[in-house]
Amino acid sequence: METLRDHWNTTTPNDLGVRASSPTGSERRKLSFNPVGSWTPNIAHEEPVAAFEVSKIKRIAQVAVACVYCLFAAGVVFGYAAIKPVLIEQGVYADRCTPKEIEQGVWVCYEQELRLNLMFTVAAVSTNVCALPVGTILDRYGPKVAGIIGCFLLAIGSALLAFAWDARESVDLWIPGYFFLALGGPFIFISSFQLSNTFPKHSGTILALLTGAFDTSSAVFLVYRLIFQATDSAFNTKRFFLIYLAVPALILVAQIFLMPSNSYKTVGELVQQAEEPLADSDSDQDITNEERALLRQERRESVVSEITELLGTKGAEQQQAQQQQVEATSGVWGVLHGRPAFKQIMTPWFILIALFTIIQMTRINYFVATIRTQYSYLVGPEKAENINAFFDVALPLGGVVAVPFIGLVLDHTSTVFTLSLLVTIATAIGVLGVIPNTASAYANIILFVIYRPLYYTAVSDYSAKVFGFATFGKVYGLIICLAGLFNFSAQGLDALTHHAFHNNPIPVNIILLSTAFAVGVLLVGYVWYQSRSIEREGLEEEAEEAREVLMPGADVSNTMREHGHQTYGTA
């Protein structure tokens, strides 16, 4: 088997550039299924550092600490369904209820829920929209600065939420506090992705750990709610968020004293480093040319040895063959690669996936914000409370369980199949969501927590395969940004449910289901038709380029006679 050392000795820089532009499945899905998307910009503010230049123990510590603080901070706001009952229990926004609603003893009144849901809507929008500024800061200042900014944002959010109840008479701090808490997550999370290059042989595992930590972080509020209930409401939000201030403080200490200022070099950059000639040091100036050349060769061999140990000895040709198989399986790989971003977003490829993402993200976040209210109407308040509790546990676990299966689906099935699977599961969720019984409710939640990570990852994978990596940040960032902004429509859906349908969630869910199904069918149909066209064009090109090959024993002179049968004796 060809080793990386052999490969470097026979590969040109141009070859390296081509191969570096086609990452593996795990590299393509660096942000997999979080709501920020899968955009991980190249950090080019300073020269990246090679992992072998940092001690192994320190790199292990960096990855471990990053996983821990992502667990406590990356996506904590998406545990909203768990903390919402706590806020209602404490009477947050209860002053917005009418005397009649108070007299009836409703669990949550309309204006109160509308305001509470606005908290989550603002948070969901901000996490998506802020992906673009996070990328810019990463580009210019590096992961440490981005991580420190995230610490301060988390601290501001925690402080505002801690004192929101005390200040309720004069100013509303709940929404700004949750907003800053939501902003801090992407800064912490996205700046951690470059740590996957600390151990390139295990980059997929590291990314899976970081992503799993993001999903599991929604359980932070679940743990708090359990403590709140166990202490008979004594452990209120002020105490919790004052203690939570320790999280950004500890992350700040880690950023200053442990985390790297510059990103680690990618596999492609390491290979290029092995190809580049080493510059002479000052100590080499007083020696002969022969001695200088010998020193350069020794240093080069040392660097190649370090990089080989870091990357492993898996054959480069084998890696390339695996990547080509993934590309061929997708059926749409490279269809818009190389085109300007503006021309890409004017095509049905972009418009349909953007519409699909907008509808699905709205459905997902609307369900997270209103699950207990919906099932209170469908199956009754007591059963709805149990369903909400099950959802709080299932949501963080769903992403962790789904990680290995998502990679298999995206790398070993066509894009048409993946999109069809998304539409099928989304339709099933919509149907189960309008059936008023507990069995359907639990089945709906199980499908939902599996679908959510698959959906986010599949959209990013589609964007990489169709639009390419050169415009990935712009195109995918725009998709997520638009979807985030449209999440404000959740307020309109709330109003429609309460006013027009008298708290019955079924009509709104049917509207969302029908719209998502129609757009999904259009998307799948368009991609299927285009993939068939691409396949036909590929076969036609192969046929045109195929050369005539003589059959064994054929007479060359006979086959070339000018009698109108020049193809005799050929195949």
C-alpha positions as CSV (number, residue, x, y, z in Angstrom):
1,M,0.0,0.0,0.0
2,E,1.3,3.5,-0.9
3,T,2.2,5.5,2.2
4,L,1.8,9.2,2.7
5,R,5.6,9.5,2.5
6,D,5.6,7.8,-0.9
7,H,2.7,9.9,-2.0
8,W,4.5,13.1,-1.1
9,N,7.5,12.0,-3.1
10,T,5.3,11.5,-6.3
11,T,2.6,14.1,-6.0
12,T,2.8,17.6,-7.5
13,P,1.6,20.7,-5.7
14,N,-1.2,21.0,-8.3
15,D,-2.4,17.5,-7.4
16,L,-2.4,18.5,-3.8
17,G,-4.5,21.5,-4.5
18,V,-7.1,19.4,-6.2
19,R,-7.3,16.8,-3.5
20,A,-7.3,19.3,-0.7
21,S,-10.4,20.8,-2.2
22,S,-12.4,17.6,-1.9
23,P,-12.7,16.8,1.8
24,T,-13.9,13.6,3.3
25,G,-17.4,13.0,4.5
26,S,-16.5,13.9,8.1
27,E,-14.8,17.1,6.9
28,R,-17.8,18.1,4.8
29,R,-20.1,17.9,7.8
30,K,-18.1,19.9,10.3
31,L,-21.2,21.6,11.7
32,S,-23.5,18.8,10.8
33,F,-26.8,19.3,12.4
34,N,-26.6,22.4,14.6
35,P,-28.8,25.4,13.7
36,V,-25.8,27.4,12.8
37,G,-25.3,25.3,9.8
38,S,-22.1,23.6,8.6
39,W,-20.1,26.5,7.5
40,T,-16.5,26.5,9.0
41,P,-14.6,29.3,7.3
42,N,-10.8,29.0,6.7
43,I,-9.0,30.9,9.5
44,A,-6.3,32.9,7.7
45,H,-5.5,35.8,10.0
46,E,-2.1,34.2,10.9
47,E,-0.2,31.1,9.7
48,P,-1.9,28.0,11.1
49,V,0.2,25.7,13.3
50,A,1.0,22.1,12.6
51,A,-0.4,19.7,15.2
52,F,2.9,18.0,15.7
53,E,4.4,21.3,16.9
54,V,2.2,21.1,20.0
55,S,2.5,18.3,22.6
56,K,0.1,15.4,22.4
57,I,-1.0,15.9,26.0
58,K,-1.9,19.5,25.4
59,R,-3.8,18.6,22.3
60,I,-5.8,16.0,24.1
61,A,-6.5,18.5,26.9
62,Q,-7.7,21.0,24.3
63,V,-10.2,18.6,22.7
64,A,-11.4,17.3,26.1
65,V,-12.0,20.8,27.5
66,A,-13.7,22.0,24.3
67,C,-16.1,19.1,24.4
68,V,-16.9,19.9,28.1
69,Y,-17.6,23.6,27.5
70,C,-19.6,22.9,24.4
71,L,-21.7,20.6,26.5
72,F,-22.5,23.4,28.9
73,A,-22.7,26.4,26.5
74,A,-22.9,25.6,22.7
75,G,-26.6,25.0,22.3
76,V,-28.1,25.6,25.7
77,V,-30.9,27.8,24.4
78,F,-32.4,24.9,22.5
79,G,-33.4,23.4,25.8
80,Y,-36.2,26.0,25.8
81,A,-39.0,23.4,26.1
82,A,-37.4,22.4,29.5
83,I,-37.0,25.8,31.0
84,K,-40.4,27.2,29.7
85,P,-42.4,25.4,32.5
86,V,-40.0,27.0,35.1
87,L,-40.6,30.4,33.7
88,I,-44.3,29.9,33.7
89,E,-44.2,28.5,37.3
90,Q,-42.3,31.6,38.4
91,G,-44.9,33.9,36.8
92,V,-42.8,35.4,34.0
93,Y,-45.0,37.6,31.9
94,A,-48.0,36.5,34.0
95,D,-48.9,40.2,34.3
96,R,-50.0,40.1,30.6
97,C,-52.9,37.7,31.5
98,T,-56.4,39.0,31.6
99,P,-58.5,38.8,34.9
100,K,-60.7,36.3,33.2
101,E,-57.8,34.0,32.3
102,I,-56.4,34.4,35.9
103,E,-59.8,33.4,37.3
104,Q,-60.0,30.4,35.0
105,G,-56.6,29.3,36.3
106,V,-55.1,28.5,32.9
107,W,-51.6,27.1,32.9
108,V,-50.4,29.8,30.5
109,C,-52.4,32.6,29.0
110,Y,-52.2,33.7,25.4
111,E,-50.3,37.0,25.8
112,Q,-47.9,35.3,28.3
113,E,-47.2,32.4,25.9
114,L,-46.8,34.8,23.0
115,R,-44.1,36.7,24.9
116,L,-42.4,33.6,26.1
117,N,-42.3,32.1,22.7
118,L,-40.8,35.3,21.3
119,M,-37.8,34.6,23.6
120,F,-37.1,31.4,21.8
121,T,-37.9,32.8,18.4
122,V,-35.3,35.7,18.8
123,A,-32.8,33.1,20.1
124,A,-33.3,30.8,17.1
125,V,-33.1,33.6,14.6
126,S,-29.9,35.0,16.2
127,T,-28.1,31.7,16.2
128,N,-28.6,31.4,12.5
129,V,-28.0,34.9,11.4
130,C,-24.9,35.4,13.5
131,A,-23.1,32.6,11.6
132,L,-21.9,35.2,9.1
133,P,-20.3,37.6,11.6
134,V,-18.8,34.7,13.5
135,G,-17.1,33.6,10.3
136,T,-15.7,37.0,9.7
137,I,-14.3,37.3,13.2
138,L,-12.7,33.8,12.8
139,D,-11.2,34.8,9.5
140,R,-9.6,38.0,10.9
141,Y,-8.8,37.3,14.5
142,G,-8.7,33.5,15.0
143,P,-10.5,31.0,17.3
144,K,-9.2,32.3,20.6
145,V,-10.6,35.8,20.0
146,A,-13.9,34.3,18.8
147,G,-14.1,32.1,21.9
148,I,-13.4,35.0,24.2
149,I,-16.2,37.0,22.6
150,G,-18.5,34.1,23.1
151,C,-17.6,34.0,26.8
152,F,-18.5,37.7,27.3
153,L,-21.8,37.2,25.4
154,L,-22.7,34.2,27.6
155,A,-21.8,36.2,30.7
156,I,-24.0,39.2,29.6
157,G,-26.9,36.8,28.9
158,S,-26.6,35.0,32.2
159,A,-26.4,38.3,34.1
160,L,-29.4,39.7,32.4
161,L,-31.5,36.6,33.0
162,A,-30.3,36.4,36.7
163,F,-31.7,39.9,37.4
164,A,-34.6,39.8,34.9
165,W,-37.2,39.0,37.7
166,D,-36.0,41.8,40.0
167,A,-36.1,44.3,37.1
168,R,-39.5,43.2,35.7
169,E,-41.3,46.3,36.9
170,S,-39.1,48.7,35.0
171,V,-37.6,46.8,32.0
172,D,-37.9,43.4,30.3
173,L,-34.5,41.6,30.5
174,W,-35.8,38.1,29.7
175,I,-35.7,38.5,25.9
176,P,-32.3,40.4,25.7
177,G,-30.8,37.9,28.2
178,Y,-31.9,34.9,26.2
179,F,-30.7,36.7,23.0
180,F,-27.2,37.2,24.3
181,L,-27.1,33.6,25.6
182,A,-28.0,32.4,22.1
183,L,-25.3,34.6,20.5
184,G,-22.6,33.2,22.7
185,G,-23.2,29.6,21.6
186,P,-22.1,29.9,18.0
187,F,-18.9,31.8,18.9
188,I,-18.0,29.0,21.4
189,F,-19.1,26.2,19.1
190,I,-17.8,27.2,15.7
191,S,-14.4,28.3,17.1
192,S,-13.9,24.7,18.4
193,F,-14.1,23.0,15.0
194,Q,-10.5,23.6,14.0
195,L,-9.6,21.3,16.9
196,S,-10.6,18.4,14.7
197,N,-7.1,18.9,13.1
198,T,-5.3,18.2,16.4
199,F,-5.5,14.5,15.5
200,P,-6.3,14.3,11.7
201,K,-6.6,10.5,11.9
202,H,-9.4,10.9,14.3
203,S,-11.0,14.1,13.0
204,G,-14.3,12.5,12.4
205,T,-14.5,11.2,15.9
206,I,-13.6,14.7,17.3
207,L,-16.2,16.4,15.2
208,A,-18.8,13.8,16.3
209,L,-17.9,14.5,20.0
210,L,-18.2,18.3,19.5
211,T,-21.5,17.9,17.7
212,G,-22.8,15.5,20.2
213,A,-21.8,18.0,23.0
214,F,-23.8,20.7,21.1
215,D,-26.9,18.6,21.0
216,T,-26.6,17.3,24.5
217,S,-26.2,20.9,25.8
218,S,-29.9,21.4,25.5
219,A,-30.1,19.1,28.6
220,V,-28.6,21.8,30.8
221,F,-32.0,23.4,31.3
222,L,-33.6,20.0,31.8
223,V,-31.2,19.4,34.7
224,Y,-32.1,22.8,36.1
225,R,-35.8,22.2,35.8
226,L,-35.4,18.9,37.8
227,I,-33.5,20.7,40.5
228,F,-36.1,23.5,40.5
229,Q,-38.9,20.9,41.0
230,A,-36.9,19.0,43.6
231,T,-36.3,22.1,45.7
232,D,-40.0,23.0,45.5
233,S,-39.2,26.1,43.4
234,A,-36.6,27.4,45.8
235,F,-33.8,27.2,43.3
236,N,-35.1,30.0,41.1
237,T,-33.8,31.5,37.9
238,K,-31.8,34.1,39.7
239,R,-29.7,31.5,41.6
240,F,-29.3,29.3,38.6
241,F,-28.1,32.0,36.2
242,L,-25.7,33.5,38.8
243,I,-24.2,30.0,39.2
244,Y,-24.2,29.6,35.5
245,L,-21.9,32.6,35.2
246,A,-19.1,30.2,36.2
247,V,-19.4,28.6,32.8
248,P,-18.3,31.6,30.7
249,A,-15.7,32.4,33.4
250,L,-14.1,28.9,33.1
251,I,-14.3,29.0,29.3
252,L,-12.5,32.3,29.4
253,V,-9.7,30.8,31.6
254,A,-9.4,27.9,29.1
255,Q,-9.3,30.2,26.1
256,I,-6.5,32.3,27.6
257,F,-4.3,29.6,29.0
258,L,-5.0,26.4,27.0
259,M,-6.7,27.0,23.6
260,P,-4.6,27.8,20.5
261,S,-4.5,31.4,19.2
262,N,-4.2,30.1,15.6
263,S,-6.0,27.2,14.0
264,Y,-4.4,23.9,13.4
265,K,-3.4,23.0,9.9
266,T,-5.7,20.9,7.8
267,V,-4.6,17.7,6.1
268,G,-4.1,19.5,2.8
269,E,-2.0,22.2,4.5
270,L,0.2,19.5,6.2
271,V,0.8,17.8,2.9
272,Q,1.7,21.1,1.3
273,Q,4.1,21.8,4.2
274,A,5.9,18.5,3.4
275,E,6.2,19.5,-0.2
276,E,7.6,23.0,0.4
277,P,11.3,23.5,0.6
278,L,12.6,24.4,4.1
279,A,14.3,27.8,4.5
280,D,17.8,28.0,5.7
281,S,18.3,29.2,9.3
282,D,20.8,31.8,10.4
283,S,23.1,29.0,11.8
284,D,23.3,27.5,8.3
285,Q,24.9,30.5,6.6
286,D,28.5,29.7,7.6
287,I,28.6,26.1,6.3
288,T,29.2,24.7,2.8
289,N,26.5,24.1,0.2
290,E,26.9,20.4,0.7
291,E,26.4,20.6,4.4
292,R,23.5,23.0,4.0
293,A,21.8,20.6,1.6
294,L,22.3,17.7,4.0
295,L,20.8,19.7,6.9
296,R,17.8,20.7,4.8
297,Q,17.3,17.0,3.8
298,E,17.5,15.9,7.5
299,R,15.0,18.6,8.6
300,R,12.7,17.7,5.7
301,E,12.8,14.0,6.6
302,S,12.0,14.9,10.2
303,V,9.0,17.0,9.2
304,V,7.7,14.3,6.8
305,S,8.2,11.7,9.6
306,E,6.2,13.9,12.0
307,I,3.4,14.5,9.5
308,T,3.3,10.8,8.5
309,E,2.9,9.8,12.2
310,L,0.1,12.4,12.6
311,L,-1.9,11.4,9.5
312,G,-1.3,7.7,9.5
313,T,-0.3,5.5,6.5
314,K,-3.6,5.1,4.8
315,G,-3.0,5.1,1.1
316,A,-3.6,8.5,-0.6
317,E,-5.0,6.7,-3.6
318,Q,-7.4,4.8,-1.4
319,Q,-8.6,8.0,0.2
320,Q,-9.1,9.5,-3.3
321,A,-11.0,6.5,-4.5
322,Q,-13.3,6.6,-1.5
323,Q,-14.1,10.3,-2.1
324,Q,-14.7,9.7,-5.8
325,Q,-17.2,6.9,-4.9
326,V,-19.1,9.3,-2.6
327,E,-19.2,11.9,-5.4
328,A,-20.4,9.4,-8.0
329,T,-23.1,8.0,-5.6
330,S,-24.5,11.5,-4.9
331,G,-25.6,11.8,-8.5
332,V,-25.4,15.7,-8.4
333,W,-21.8,16.3,-7.3
334,G,-20.3,19.4,-8.9
335,V,-23.4,20.4,-10.9
336,L,-22.9,24.1,-10.1
337,H,-19.2,24.0,-8.9
338,G,-17.2,26.9,-10.3
339,R,-20.1,29.3,-10.9
340,P,-20.3,32.7,-9.1
341,A,-22.4,32.6,-6.0
342,F,-24.9,35.1,-7.5
343,K,-25.6,32.8,-10.5
344,Q,-25.9,29.8,-8.1
345,I,-28.6,31.5,-6.0
346,M,-30.7,32.4,-9.1
347,T,-31.1,28.7,-10.0
348,P,-33.9,26.3,-8.9
349,W,-31.2,24.3,-7.1
350,F,-30.9,27.2,-4.5
351,I,-34.5,28.4,-4.5
352,L,-36.1,25.1,-3.8
353,I,-33.6,24.0,-1.0
354,A,-34.0,27.5,0.5
355,L,-37.8,27.3,0.6
356,F,-37.6,23.7,2.0
357,T,-35.1,24.9,4.7
358,I,-37.2,27.9,5.6
359,I,-40.4,25.8,6.1
360,Q,-38.7,22.9,7.9
361,M,-36.7,25.2,10.3
362,T,-39.9,27.1,11.1
363,R,-41.7,23.8,11.8
364,I,-38.9,22.6,14.0
365,N,-38.5,25.7,16.1
366,Y,-42.3,26.2,16.3
367,F,-42.7,22.7,17.6
368,V,-39.9,23.1,20.2
369,A,-41.5,26.3,21.5
370,T,-45.1,25.1,21.7
371,I,-45.0,21.3,22.3
372,R,-46.7,21.4,25.7
373,T,-49.3,23.9,24.6
374,Q,-50.2,21.8,21.5
375,Y,-50.5,18.6,23.4
376,S,-52.4,20.2,26.2
377,Y,-55.2,20.8,23.6
378,L,-54.7,17.4,21.9
379,V,-54.4,15.0,24.8
380,G,-55.0,17.1,28.0
381,P,-52.7,19.1,30.4
382,E,-51.6,16.1,32.5
383,K,-50.5,13.9,29.6
384,A,-49.0,16.9,27.9
385,E,-46.7,17.5,30.9
386,N,-45.4,13.9,30.6
387,I,-45.0,14.3,26.9
388,N,-43.0,17.5,27.4
389,A,-40.8,15.7,30.0
390,F,-40.1,12.9,27.5
391,F,-39.3,15.4,24.8
392,D,-36.8,17.2,27.1
393,V,-34.8,14.0,27.5
394,A,-35.2,12.7,23.9
395,L,-34.1,16.0,22.2
396,P,-30.4,15.9,23.4
397,L,-30.2,12.1,23.1
398,G,-31.6,12.1,19.5
399,G,-28.7,13.9,18.0
400,V,-26.1,11.7,19.7
401,V,-27.8,8.5,18.7
402,A,-28.3,9.7,15.1
403,V,-24.7,10.8,14.4
404,P,-23.3,7.5,13.0
405,F,-26.3,6.7,10.9
406,I,-26.3,10.2,9.3
407,G,-22.8,9.7,7.9
408,L,-23.8,6.3,6.4
409,V,-26.9,7.7,4.7
410,L,-25.1,10.8,3.2
411,D,-22.0,8.9,2.0
412,H,-23.6,5.8,0.7
413,T,-26.9,6.9,-0.8
414,S,-27.8,9.4,-3.6
415,T,-28.9,13.0,-2.9
416,V,-32.3,12.1,-4.3
417,F,-32.7,9.3,-1.8
418,T,-31.6,11.6,1.1
419,L,-34.1,14.3,0.1
420,S,-36.8,11.7,-0.4
421,L,-36.1,10.4,3.1
422,L,-36.3,13.9,4.6
423,V,-39.7,14.6,2.9
424,T,-41.0,11.2,4.0
425,I,-40.0,11.6,7.6
426,A,-41.2,15.2,7.7
427,T,-44.6,14.1,6.3
428,A,-44.9,11.3,8.9
429,I,-44.1,13.8,11.7
430,G,-46.8,16.2,10.3
431,V,-49.4,13.4,10.2
432,L,-48.5,12.1,13.7
433,G,-48.6,15.7,15.0
434,V,-52.4,16.1,14.3
435,I,-53.5,12.8,15.8
436,P,-54.9,13.4,19.3
437,N,-53.5,10.4,21.2
438,T,-50.4,9.8,23.4
439,A,-49.0,6.9,21.3
440,S,-48.9,9.2,18.2
441,A,-47.3,11.9,20.4
442,Y,-44.4,9.7,21.5
443,A,-43.9,8.4,18.0
444,N,-43.9,11.9,16.8
445,I,-41.2,13.0,19.2
446,I,-39.0,10.0,18.5
447,L,-39.1,10.7,14.7
448,F,-38.6,14.5,15.4
449,V,-35.4,14.1,17.4
450,I,-33.9,11.8,14.8
451,Y,-35.1,14.0,11.9
452,R,-33.8,17.3,13.3
453,P,-30.0,16.4,13.1
454,L,-30.5,14.5,9.8
455,Y,-32.3,17.5,8.2
456,Y,-29.6,20.1,9.3
457,T,-26.8,17.8,8.1
458,A,-28.4,16.9,4.8
459,V,-29.0,20.5,3.8
460,S,-25.4,21.3,4.4
461,D,-24.3,18.2,2.6
462,Y,-26.6,19.1,-0.4
463,S,-25.0,22.6,-0.5
464,A,-21.5,21.3,-0.5
465,K,-22.2,18.7,-3.3
466,V,-24.3,21.1,-5.5
467,F,-22.7,24.5,-5.0
468,G,-19.2,23.5,-4.1
469,F,-16.8,24.7,-1.4
470,A,-15.6,27.9,-3.1
471,T,-19.0,29.5,-2.5
472,F,-20.2,27.3,0.4
473,G,-19.9,30.0,3.1
474,K,-21.9,32.5,1.1
475,V,-24.6,30.2,-0.3
476,Y,-25.2,28.0,2.7
477,G,-24.9,31.1,5.0
478,L,-27.6,32.8,3.0
479,I,-29.9,29.7,3.2
480,I,-29.5,29.6,7.0
481,C,-29.8,33.3,7.4
482,L,-33.1,33.4,5.4
483,A,-34.5,30.5,7.3
484,G,-33.6,32.1,10.6
485,L,-35.3,35.4,9.7
486,F,-38.4,33.6,8.6
487,N,-38.6,32.1,12.1
488,F,-40.3,35.3,13.1
489,S,-43.3,34.0,11.4
490,A,-43.8,31.7,14.4
491,Q,-45.3,34.7,16.2
492,G,-48.0,34.8,13.4
493,L,-48.6,31.1,13.7
494,D,-49.1,31.5,17.4
495,A,-51.6,34.3,16.9
496,L,-53.4,32.2,14.2
497,T,-53.7,29.2,16.5
498,H,-55.0,31.2,19.5
499,H,-57.3,33.6,17.7
500,A,-58.5,32.0,14.5
501,F,-58.6,28.4,15.6
502,H,-59.3,28.9,19.4
503,N,-56.0,27.1,20.6
504,N,-56.5,24.2,18.2
505,P,-53.0,23.5,16.7
506,I,-54.3,21.0,14.1
507,P,-55.1,23.6,11.3
508,V,-51.7,25.3,11.6
509,N,-49.9,22.0,11.6
510,I,-51.9,20.9,8.5
511,I,-50.9,24.1,6.7
512,L,-47.2,23.6,7.6
513,L,-47.5,19.9,6.6
514,S,-49.1,20.6,3.2
515,T,-46.7,23.4,2.4
516,A,-43.6,21.4,3.3
517,F,-44.9,18.3,1.4
518,A,-45.5,20.4,-1.8
519,V,-42.1,22.1,-1.7
520,G,-40.5,18.8,-0.8
521,V,-42.0,17.0,-3.7
522,L,-40.9,19.8,-6.1
523,L,-37.4,19.7,-4.7
524,V,-37.1,15.9,-5.0
525,G,-38.7,15.9,-8.5
526,Y,-36.3,18.6,-9.7
527,V,-33.2,16.9,-8.3
528,W,-34.3,13.5,-9.6
529,Y,-34.9,14.9,-13.1
530,Q,-31.6,16.8,-13.1
531,S,-29.6,13.8,-11.8
532,R,-31.0,11.6,-14.6
533,S,-30.0,14.3,-17.2
534,I,-26.5,14.4,-15.7
535,E,-26.3,10.6,-15.8
536,R,-27.4,10.6,-19.5
537,E,-24.9,13.3,-20.4
538,G,-22.1,11.4,-18.7
539,L,-23.0,8.2,-20.7
540,E,-23.1,10.1,-23.9
541,E,-19.7,11.7,-23.3
542,E,-18.2,8.3,-22.5
543,A,-19.7,6.9,-25.7
544,E,-18.3,9.7,-27.8
545,E,-14.8,9.4,-26.2
546,A,-14.7,5.6,-26.4
547,R,-12.1,4.4,-28.9
548,E,-12.5,1.5,-31.3
549,V,-10.6,-1.5,-30.1
550,L,-9.7,-4.4,-32.4
551,M,-11.0,-7.8,-31.6
552,P,-8.4,-10.5,-31.1
553,G,-7.3,-12.0,-34.4
554,A,-8.8,-9.2,-36.6
555,D,-7.0,-8.2,-39.8
556,V,-6.0,-4.6,-39.6
557,S,-6.0,-4.3,-43.5
558,N,-9.5,-5.7,-43.8
559,T,-10.9,-3.4,-41.1
560,M,-9.5,-0.3,-42.8
561,R,-10.8,-1.1,-46.3
562,E,-12.9,1.6,-47.9
563,H,-16.0,-0.4,-48.7
564,G,-18.3,1.1,-46.2
565,H,-17.8,-1.5,-43.5
566,Q,-14.8,0.1,-41.7
567,T,-16.1,-1.2,-38.3
568,Y,-15.8,-4.9,-39.2
569,G,-13.6,-6.7,-36.8
570,T,-13.9,-4.1,-34.1
571,A,-15.8,-3.8,-30.9
